[in-house]
């Protein structure tokens, strides 16, 4: 979804003198690395490769106190690693242990084995990978269940894990919630056409019209094109790409210049997953969840609209449920306003937790 938009932003940045740009990058990265340091005796800061589904997956575990609740975060895209956002979410790690995972086809996992070594690139495989990652985290950290946080495309995966495996999940949190409806609602398609027409993007408008409204007929390339056009014409999302995503990627102390290239390549490698999602239907799969259910959405999100997320949320049956809008925010809302998300964690999500840690 982000690839081309971020590439344009990166190109503008690299127009500056290269030596000065790299010097400034080194200074900022050094400061971020110091802020990310976890020194407490009960803290944890681990990055390792874990064998999941026959492939080495990069998994990060960070937190100030191992006794805190565990959040397993599933990134979006597909192919949009959240490992670059460590600096944005640093304050969360004082209250929870945050587990991040680069899915197959993404980031450090992609770099480890290469594009030809990613094996099965399907939505069902990503769901199974997520289950295996949670099972690994349970064993590694000694917890019975985790808070499962799905972000954008990752929320579609997390939704299925939470629905089918409440034995693994203590609480579900969806951000930029992605809802599939079997292709019944084409309002997002027509809204994108309208934005392209108003913006005078004639070439892009012609391409989207040629796709047609039925996503079940789209190729992986057409899915990628549509996501790019929809995101680029969403002012809040485009602003967040520049101020949050691109900035975090460029200054991440966890990523080399070569890994920045891999970040962009991840979208292309992961795109074959998309056609297999066109016929998915979250209502048909079931609206009952046996765990507390939270959705956090940008009020201005035109990529995964709050209206569609709310329509599904209203039909959800769960022990506890809560829907929160972050005003004046689009996609990436919780990373645009990590302070508001932390407040939600502390005041709503963590109080909803049943006992998640194993008895000693």
ChimeraX attribute file (.defattr): number of C-alpha atoms within 10 A of each C-alpha:
attribute: neighborCount
match mode: 1-to-1
recipient: residues
	/A:1	25
	/A:2	24
	/A:3	19
	/A:4	16
	/A:5	17
	/A:6	20
	/A:7	14
	/A:8	10
	/A:9	15
	/A:10	15
	/A:11	10
	/A:12	10
	/A:13	14
	/A:14	11
	/A:15	9
	/A:16	11
	/A:17	9
	/A:18	11
	/A:19	9
	/A:20	10
	/A:21	13
	/A:22	16
	/A:23	11
	/A:24	13
	/A:25	15
	/A:26	16
	/A:27	11
	/A:28	15
	/A:29	20
	/A:30	15
	/A:31	12
	/A:32	19
	/A:33	15
	/A:34	10
	/A:35	11
	/A:36	18
	/A:37	12
	/A:38	17
	/A:39	10
	/A:40	10
	/A:41	9
	/A:42	11
	/A:43	17
	/A:44	19
	/A:45	16
	/A:46	10
	/A:47	15
	/A:48	12
	/A:49	16
	/A:50	17
	/A:51	14
	/A:52	18
	/A:53	17
	/A:54	11
	/A:55	18
	/A:56	20
	/A:57	27
	/A:58	24
	/A:59	20
	/A:60	18
	/A:61	22
	/A:62	26
	/A:63	26
	/A:64	24
	/A:65	18
	/A:66	18
	/A:67	16
	/A:68	17
	/A:69	21
	/A:70	27
	/A:71	27
	/A:72	24
	/A:73	25
	/A:74	26
	/A:75	26
	/A:76	24
	/A:77	22
	/A:78	27
	/A:79	30
	/A:80	29
	/A:81	26
	/A:82	21
	/A:83	23
	/A:84	23
	/A:85	20
	/A:86	22
	/A:87	17
	/A:88	18
	/A:89	18
	/A:90	18
	/A:91	16
	/A:92	22
	/A:93	24
	/A:94	16
	/A:95	19
	/A:96	24
	/A:97	25
	/A:98	26
	/A:99	26
	/A:100	23
	/A:101	27
	/A:102	23
	/A:103	30
	/A:104	32
	/A:105	35
	/A:106	32
	/A:107	29
	/A:108	25
	/A:109	26
	/A:110	28
	/A:111	20
	/A:112	16
	/A:113	16
	/A:114	14
	/A:115	18
	/A:116	9
	/A:117	15
	/A:118	22
	/A:119	14
	/A:120	15
	/A:121	16
	/A:122	17
	/A:123	19
	/A:124	15
	/A:125	15
	/A:126	21
	/A:127	18
	/A:128	15
	/A:129	21
	/A:130	25
	/A:131	21
	/A:132	16
	/A:133	22
	/A:134	22
	/A:135	16
	/A:136	15
	/A:137	21
	/A:138	19
	/A:139	10
	/A:140	10
	/A:141	15
	/A:142	16
	/A:143	19
	/A:144	18
	/A:145	26
	/A:146	26
	/A:147	26
	/A:148	26
	/A:149	26
	/A:150	25
	/A:151	27
	/A:152	25
	/A:153	24
	/A:154	27
	/A:155	26
	/A:156	23
	/A:157	25
	/A:158	29
	/A:159	24
	/A:160	19
	/A:161	21
	/A:162	25
	/A:163	18
	/A:164	16
	/A:165	16
	/A:166	16
	/A:167	14
	/A:168	20
	/A:169	26
	/A:170	25
	/A:171	27
	/A:172	27
	/A:173	26
	/A:174	26
	/A:175	28
	/A:176	28
	/A:177	30
	/A:178	23
	/A:179	23
	/A:180	19
	/A:181	17
	/A:182	17
	/A:183	15
	/A:184	12
	/A:185	13
	/A:186	13
	/A:187	12
	/A:188	16
	/A:189	18
	/A:190	15
	/A:191	13
	/A:192	23
	/A:193	23
	/A:194	14
	/A:195	17
	/A:196	21
	/A:197	15
	/A:198	12
	/A:199	11
	/A:200	11
	/A:201	14
	/A:202	12
	/A:203	10
	/A:204	17
	/A:205	20
	/A:206	13
	/A:207	15
	/A:208	22
	/A:209	12
	/A:210	10
	/A:211	17
	/A:212	14
	/A:213	18
	/A:214	15
	/A:215	20
	/A:216	16
	/A:217	14
	/A:218	18
	/A:219	16
	/A:220	16
	/A:221	14
	/A:222	19
	/A:223	21
	/A:224	24
	/A:225	18
	/A:226	21
	/A:227	17
	/A:228	19
	/A:229	23
	/A:230	23
	/A:231	22
	/A:232	23
	/A:233	20
	/A:234	18
	/A:235	16
	/A:236	22
	/A:237	25
	/A:238	21
	/A:239	16
	/A:240	19
	/A:241	22
	/A:242	15
	/A:243	12
	/A:244	18
	/A:245	23
	/A:246	22
	/A:247	16
	/A:248	21
	/A:249	23
	/A:250	20
	/A:251	25
	/A:252	24
	/A:253	21
	/A:254	15
	/A:255	20
	/A:256	13
	/A:257	13
	/A:258	9
	/A:259	16
	/A:260	16
	/A:261	13
	/A:262	22
	/A:263	25
	/A:264	20
	/A:265	20
	/A:266	26
	/A:267	23
	/A:268	19
	/A:269	21
	/A:270	25
	/A:271	22
	/A:272	20
	/A:273	20
	/A:274	23
	/A:275	19
	/A:276	15
	/A:277	17
	/A:278	17
	/A:279	16
	/A:280	16
	/A:281	15
	/A:282	17
	/A:283	15
	/A:284	10
	/A:285	12
	/A:286	14
	/A:287	15
	/A:288	14
	/A:289	22
	/A:290	19
	/A:291	24
	/A:292	22
	/A:293	24
	/A:294	21
	/A:295	22
	/A:296	22
	/A:297	28
	/A:298	28
	/A:299	20
	/A:300	21
	/A:301	24
	/A:302	21
	/A:303	24
	/A:304	21
	/A:305	21
	/A:306	24
	/A:307	13
	/A:308	17
	/A:309	21
	/A:310	18
	/A:311	11
	/A:312	17
	/A:313	20
	/A:314	12
	/A:315	12
	/A:316	17
	/A:317	16
	/A:318	16
	/A:319	12
	/A:320	16
	/A:321	21
	/A:322	15
	/A:323	16
	/A:324	16
	/A:325	16
	/A:326	18
	/A:327	13
	/A:328	12
	/A:329	22
	/A:330	28
	/A:331	30
	/A:332	23
	/A:333	26
	/A:334	22
	/A:335	18
	/A:336	24
	/A:337	17
	/A:338	17
	/A:339	15
	/A:340	14
	/A:341	20
	/A:342	19
	/A:343	12
	/A:344	15
	/A:345	17
	/A:346	15
	/A:347	11
	/A:348	15
	/A:349	21
	/A:350	15
	/A:351	9
	/A:352	18
	/A:353	16
	/A:354	12
	/A:355	12
	/A:356	20
	/A:357	17
	/A:358	11
	/A:359	8
	/A:360	4
